Amino acid sequence: MTSASQPAPRRRRRHARGSGEGTVHQRPDGRWEGRLDLGYQRGLDGQRRRTRKSFYGKTRRAVIDQMEDYRAAVKAGVASTGGQTPLGEWLLYWLERVIKPNREPTTYDLYEMLVRRHIAPQLGDIRLDRLRAEHIERWREELKSAGVGLRTRQSAPIRLRTALTVAVQRRHLADNPAEHIEAPQGGRRAKRAAPSVEDARSFLAIFEVLDRIPCNAFRACVDGSGQEADTSRK
């Protein structure tokens, strides 16, 4: 039989990959990569997009173990199926959709300023699922090196932690990396000593000389009598 008379080989029919299914292959550099199909998910802009998550390892077995652990964590509700949104994009959504409708305008203005000037420029390009506590610690050091004031260095991490808490609640993030990082502490102001009785009497004498305010009640406190002293002239 000639090749022309031979039946054409059957093509394998490719099926669409379902949510939760994955593939494992070896990369040119020798490492192994696994990809899980997480199905279509709605982004912050309202559009639905197909989402995949990658896993890497030195052996095929190590990658498969990671994928199985991740599936189990998602099923148990302790892992997020999202998280690929950049932090800066999430912060903008948090400001406009969570803070602005529910807080006073002055509160929104303060939070927006902190995000725009002190959080997004350093951390905004990092994906939510790749943000680590070490990123936040280095960011705090950069703020201090740049001469940012203590009050701002205390407030900015608190706002970041709040925004990430909302991301965890909505399952965009599995864990909040800012949860256990304390805000920088400032030096305590020395307490001023209370004025002595002699100081109070000196003030009283000045007031009487200037004849600016009535001194009866003040004299009663200084004398300790609990009653207004008689300062009328005879």
Wavefront OBJ file of the C-alpha trace (Angstrom):
o trace
v 0.000 0.000 0.000
v 1.188 3.424 -0.777
v 1.389 6.181 1.802
v -1.496 7.923 0.041
v -3.804 4.996 0.752
v -2.938 4.820 4.447
v -5.533 6.335 6.806
v -4.513 9.596 8.430
v -3.531 9.216 12.110
v -6.169 10.246 14.578
v -5.566 13.508 16.330
v -5.862 13.494 20.084
v -8.662 15.729 21.084
v -7.583 18.410 23.555
v -10.002 19.161 26.324
v -10.253 22.473 28.090
v -8.459 22.354 31.393
v -10.733 22.660 34.367
v -10.262 24.728 37.488
v -7.845 23.081 39.907
v -6.088 20.985 37.253
v -2.392 21.464 36.600
v 0.657 20.528 34.566
v 4.279 19.814 35.472
v 7.216 20.194 33.094
v 10.984 20.600 33.222
v 12.392 24.002 32.297
v 15.475 24.555 30.089
v 17.508 25.443 33.189
v 16.820 22.001 34.683
v 14.315 23.118 37.307
v 10.752 21.823 37.391
v 7.682 24.016 37.097
v 4.096 23.223 37.912
v 1.078 25.313 36.978
v -2.353 25.143 38.519
v -5.362 26.446 36.652
v -7.436 28.482 39.107
v -10.233 29.175 36.668
v -11.711 32.552 35.819
v -11.584 35.175 38.531
v -12.935 38.689 38.600
v -10.269 41.373 38.993
v -10.551 44.692 40.793
v -11.618 46.293 37.506
v -14.605 43.935 37.305
v -13.231 41.917 34.356
v -13.030 38.106 34.511
v -9.642 36.633 33.575
v -8.187 33.154 33.630
v -5.790 32.807 36.560
v -2.891 30.383 36.976
v -0.419 29.819 39.780
v 3.116 28.503 39.293
v 5.262 26.329 41.570
v 8.991 25.659 41.225
v 11.371 23.000 42.532
v 14.526 21.013 41.855
v 12.585 17.773 41.333
v 9.253 16.834 39.827
v 8.140 15.282 43.093
v 8.874 18.485 45.031
v 6.700 20.505 42.658
v 3.835 18.010 42.819
v 3.973 18.101 46.629
v 3.719 21.904 46.572
v 0.720 21.753 44.266
v -1.051 19.181 46.424
v -0.374 21.189 49.588
v -1.760 24.297 47.908
v -4.923 22.490 46.777
v -5.462 21.233 50.325
v -4.901 24.710 51.775
v -7.426 26.258 49.365
v -9.966 23.569 50.213
v -9.441 24.210 53.935
v -9.861 27.965 53.416
v -6.361 28.908 54.613
v -4.937 29.904 51.215
v -6.031 32.448 48.661
v -6.734 31.647 45.029
v -5.918 35.235 44.028
v -3.102 37.492 45.144
v -1.540 38.408 41.785
v -2.830 41.972 42.042
v -0.049 44.533 42.665
v -0.179 46.106 46.105
v -0.517 49.592 44.621
v -3.633 48.575 42.687
v -5.181 47.036 45.779
v -4.431 50.154 47.864
v -6.228 52.348 45.309
v -9.234 50.021 45.358
v -9.210 50.022 49.173
v -9.143 53.817 49.263
v -11.903 54.368 46.696
v -14.273 51.472 47.492
v -13.729 50.838 51.204
v -12.508 54.053 52.830
v -14.103 56.839 50.766
v -17.759 55.671 51.098
v -17.456 54.829 54.804
v -15.169 57.434 56.375
v -15.050 61.198 56.752
v -13.470 63.139 53.855
v -10.621 64.270 56.102
v -9.841 60.639 56.951
v -9.838 59.687 53.286
v -7.530 62.614 52.454
v -5.062 61.542 55.144
v -5.026 57.891 54.059
v -4.724 58.851 50.377
v -1.727 61.078 51.150
v 0.002 58.304 53.091
v -0.551 55.812 50.255
v 0.481 58.206 47.481
v 3.561 59.678 49.140
v 4.904 57.009 51.478
v 3.551 53.513 50.685
v 2.936 53.083 46.954
v 6.259 54.536 45.686
v 8.291 51.849 47.502
v 5.888 48.889 47.752
v 3.236 49.462 45.086
v 4.802 47.252 42.379
v 5.033 44.147 44.598
v 2.325 41.538 44.051
v 0.093 40.854 47.026
v 1.063 37.181 47.165
v 4.776 38.068 47.090
v 4.723 40.765 49.754
v 6.760 39.683 52.788
v 7.415 41.111 56.235
v 11.005 41.758 55.149
v 9.757 44.096 52.400
v 7.851 46.098 55.005
v 10.785 46.233 57.409
v 13.133 47.518 54.694
v 10.498 50.050 53.657
v 10.296 51.392 57.217
v 14.073 51.776 57.307
v 13.953 53.680 53.999
v 11.352 56.063 55.413
v 13.566 56.771 58.411
v 16.653 57.269 56.232
v 14.685 59.719 54.074
v 13.949 61.856 57.141
v 10.221 61.108 57.311
v 8.770 62.204 60.643
v 7.988 59.788 63.452
v 4.224 60.323 63.365
v 4.118 59.482 59.646
v 6.387 56.440 60.161
v 3.957 55.232 62.814
v 0.775 55.941 60.850
v 1.782 54.580 57.408
v 2.429 50.959 58.568
v -0.881 50.968 60.454
v -2.760 52.013 57.309
v -0.920 49.362 55.286
v -1.824 46.691 57.835
v -5.486 47.754 57.729
v -5.610 47.570 53.915
v -3.976 44.118 53.932
v -6.426 42.888 56.569
v -9.281 43.687 54.173
v -7.419 41.804 51.417
v -7.176 38.741 53.696
v -10.868 38.968 54.604
v -11.788 38.967 50.907
v -9.382 36.110 50.125
v -7.101 38.129 47.881
v -4.315 37.257 50.315
v -3.724 34.219 52.512
v -1.880 35.997 55.333
v -1.154 39.562 56.409
v 2.633 40.138 56.442
v 2.208 43.412 58.340
v 0.258 41.823 61.190
v 3.181 41.200 63.542
v 5.346 44.219 62.716
v 5.165 46.887 65.391
v 5.080 50.578 64.550
v 8.251 52.512 65.457
v 8.273 53.856 68.974
v 9.364 57.392 69.818
v 11.157 58.589 72.924
v 8.904 59.456 75.819
v 8.611 63.078 76.727
v 9.868 63.988 80.172
v 7.038 64.815 82.536
v 6.954 68.375 83.764
v 7.048 68.782 87.499
v 3.923 70.250 89.054
v 4.340 73.885 90.201
v 5.153 74.316 93.870
v 3.111 76.386 96.298
v 5.781 79.076 96.154
v 5.452 79.203 92.359
v 1.692 79.547 92.668
v 2.054 82.406 95.170
v 4.455 84.161 92.799
v 1.900 83.897 89.997
v -0.778 85.246 92.319
v 1.336 88.242 93.203
v 1.890 89.013 89.530
v -1.843 88.780 88.796
v -2.656 91.124 91.684
v -0.108 93.666 90.523
v -1.364 93.603 86.959
v -4.951 93.607 88.184
v -5.866 91.526 85.121
v -8.005 88.735 86.617
v -9.967 88.162 89.849
v -7.755 86.276 92.292
v -10.110 85.168 95.092
v -10.642 81.618 93.838
v -6.982 81.176 93.002
v -5.914 82.450 96.465
v -8.276 79.950 98.107
v -6.516 77.088 96.299
v -3.072 78.356 97.233
v -3.959 78.979 100.876
v -5.549 75.554 101.097
v -8.529 76.881 102.966
v -11.080 75.689 100.399
v -12.813 79.030 100.760
v -12.317 82.269 98.909
v -10.060 84.637 100.807
v -11.277 88.127 101.617
v -9.227 90.511 99.537
v -11.434 93.527 99.928
v -9.668 96.632 101.103
v -10.833 98.255 104.305
l 1 2 3 4 5 6 7 8 9 10 11 12 13 14 15 16 17 18 19 20 21 22 23 24 25 26 27 28 29 30 31 32 33 34 35 36 37 38 39 40 41 42 43 44 45 46 47 48 49 50 51 52 53 54 55 56 57 58 59 60 61 62 63 64 65 66 67 68 69 70 71 72 73 74 75 76 77 78 79 80 81 82 83 84 85 86 87 88 89 90 91 92 93 94 95 96 97 98 99 100 101 102 103 104 105 106 107 108 109 110 111 112 113 114 115 116 117 118 119 120 121 122 123 124 125 126 127 128 129 130 131 132 133 134 135 136 137 138 139 140 141 142 143 144 145 146 147 148 149 150 151 152 153 154 155 156 157 158 159 160 161 162 163 164 165 166 167 168 169 170 171 172 173 174 175 176 177 178 179 180 181 182 183 184 185 186 187 188 189 190 191 192 193 194 195 196 197 198 199 200 201 202 203 204 205 206 207 208 209 210 211 212 213 214 215 216 217 218 219 220 221 222 223 224 225 226 227 228 229 230 231 232 233 234
